[in-house]
Amino acid sequence: NNLFASIAEQMGETLRRTSVSTNVKERLDYSCALFDGAGELIVNAPHIPVHLGAMGETVKRVLADNSDLSPGDVVLTNDPYRGGSHLPDLTVVTPVFGEDGTLRFVVASRAHHAELGGIVPGSMPPFSKTLADEGVLIRNLRVVRDGAFQEAELRNILTSAPFPSRR
């Protein structure tokens, strides 16, 4: 248990140290967890509890929606209909495969981002009437495919929404 807990805590510390986001680096608005191959929680680090309650549902939905995941793939989502909390909380889901190619674990992290589009900066206007008013929905983006960052696809999603990201 301590080994697994240490992995989740180290994930969070690495995220904090490498981030350029004030929300992550100073406000510590992020969470990390380790799941088994079916998306069941093994352990989470004691970060932001509200993130962790629904992160397992996000991981399960990502696995169900992406049955063809392979080594070198990473999925990005903020979908509130698939376990996300609110649009500024982006979840990164990374499968970990054994030497025989079977899915063994999933590592996931969720972090709050300051700007994700919407009708006002900050992505959370109190007078929203639709999800698009709140910001860009990233339903199920394989942001890394076979080890290659899909920057053009990510930029397209962030800039082509009804109320695109300003950054």
C-alpha positions in Angstrom: 0.0 0.0 0.0 2.8 2.4 0.9 4.5 1.8 -2.5 1.4 2.6 -4.4 0.6 5.6 -2.2 4.2 6.8 -2.9 3.6 6.6 -6.6 0.5 8.7 -6.5 2.2 11.3 -4.2 5.3 11.4 -6.5 3.0 11.9 -9.5 1.5 15.0 -7.8 4.9 16.4 -6.7 6.2 16.0 -10.3 3.1 17.7 -11.7 3.5 20.6 -9.3 7.3 21.0 -9.9 6.9 20.9 -13.7 3.8 23.0 -14.1 3.7 26.6 -15.3 0.2 27.1 -14.0 -0.4 29.1 -10.9 -3.4 27.0 -10.1 -1.2 23.9 -9.9 2.1 25.3 -8.7 0.8 27.6 -5.9 -2.9 26.8 -5.3 -2.2 23.1 -5.5 -5.5 22.5 -7.4 -4.7 19.1 -8.7 -5.0 15.4 -7.8 -3.3 12.2 -8.9 -4.3 8.5 -8.5 -3.5 5.0 -9.6 -6.1 2.6 -10.9 -6.1 -1.1 -11.9 -6.7 -2.2 -15.5 -10.5 -2.1 -15.0 -10.4 1.5 -13.8 -10.9 0.6 -10.1 -9.1 2.9 -7.7 -6.0 1.4 -6.1 -4.7 4.5 -4.3 -4.9 8.3 -4.5 -2.6 10.9 -3.1 -4.2 13.3 -0.5 -4.6 16.2 -2.9 -8.0 17.8 -3.7 -10.8 15.3 -2.5 -13.5 16.7 -4.8 -11.4 15.7 -7.8 -10.9 12.1 -6.6 -14.6 11.3 -6.1 -15.4 11.2 -9.8 -12.0 10.4 -11.3 -12.6 6.7 -11.2 -15.7 7.2 -13.3 -13.6 9.2 -15.8 -11.0 6.5 -16.0 -13.7 3.8 -16.5 -15.4 5.8 -19.3 -12.0 6.5 -21.0 -11.3 2.8 -21.0 -14.7 1.9 -22.3 -14.6 4.6 -25.0 -11.0 3.6 -26.1 -10.8 -0.1 -26.3 -7.8 0.2 -28.7 -5.4 2.0 -26.3 -1.8 1.0 -26.8 1.5 1.9 -25.2 2.4 5.5 -25.8 -1.3 6.7 -25.7 -2.6 9.3 -23.4 -6.2 10.6 -23.2 -7.4 14.0 -22.2 -10.9 14.8 -21.1 -12.9 17.3 -19.0 -16.4 15.8 -19.9 -18.8 16.4 -16.9 -21.0 13.6 -18.4 -18.2 11.2 -18.1 -16.9 11.8 -14.5 -15.5 15.3 -15.0 -16.2 17.9 -12.3 -16.3 21.1 -14.3 -14.7 22.1 -17.6 -11.5 23.8 -16.2 -10.6 20.5 -14.5 -8.7 18.6 -17.2 -8.0 14.9 -16.6 -5.1 13.1 -18.2 -5.5 9.3 -18.3 -2.4 7.2 -19.2 -2.6 3.4 -19.5 0.3 1.3 -18.3 0.9 -2.0 -20.1 2.7 -5.1 -19.0 5.5 -6.7 -21.1 2.8 -9.1 -22.6 0.8 -6.1 -23.9 -2.0 -6.3 -21.4 -3.4 -3.3 -19.6 -2.1 -3.5 -16.0 -2.6 -0.1 -14.5 -3.9 3.4 -15.3 -2.4 6.6 -13.9 -4.6 9.7 -13.9 -4.2 13.3 -12.9 -6.7 16.1 -12.8 -5.8 19.8 -12.6 -7.7 23.0 -12.7 -6.8 25.3 -15.6 -7.4 29.1 -15.5 -8.7 29.6 -19.0 -10.7 27.2 -21.1 -12.9 29.5 -23.1 -16.5 30.3 -22.4 -18.5 33.5 -22.6 -16.3 35.2 -20.0 -12.6 34.6 -19.0 -12.2 32.0 -16.3 -14.6 29.5 -17.8 -17.2 29.6 -15.1 -19.8 32.3 -15.6 -22.7 32.2 -13.1 -25.2 33.0 -15.8 -24.4 30.1 -18.2 -27.3 28.5 -20.0 -25.4 25.9 -21.9 -22.2 23.9 -21.4 -20.6 25.7 -24.3 -21.1 29.0 -22.3 -18.8 27.6 -19.7 -15.9 26.7 -22.0 -14.4 24.1 -24.3 -15.6 20.5 -23.9 -12.9 18.0 -24.5 -14.8 14.7 -24.6 -12.2 12.1 -25.4 -9.0 13.4 -27.0 -6.1 11.0 -27.5 -3.7 13.9 -26.9 -0.7 11.6 -27.2 -0.9 8.8 -29.8 1.9 6.2 -30.0 4.1 8.6 -28.1 3.5 11.6 -30.4 1.9 14.7 -29.0 -1.2 15.6 -31.0 -0.7 19.4 -30.7 -2.6 20.4 -33.9 -5.6 18.4 -32.8 -5.6 19.9 -29.3 -5.2 23.4 -30.8 -8.1 22.8 -33.1 -10.4 21.7 -30.3 -9.4 24.7 -28.1 -9.9 27.2 -30.9 -12.9 25.9 -32.8 -15.5 25.7 -30.0 -18.4 28.2 -30.0 -16.6 30.2 -27.3 -12.9 29.2 -27.8 -10.1 29.4 -25.3 -8.4 32.7 -25.2 -5.0 31.2 -24.5 
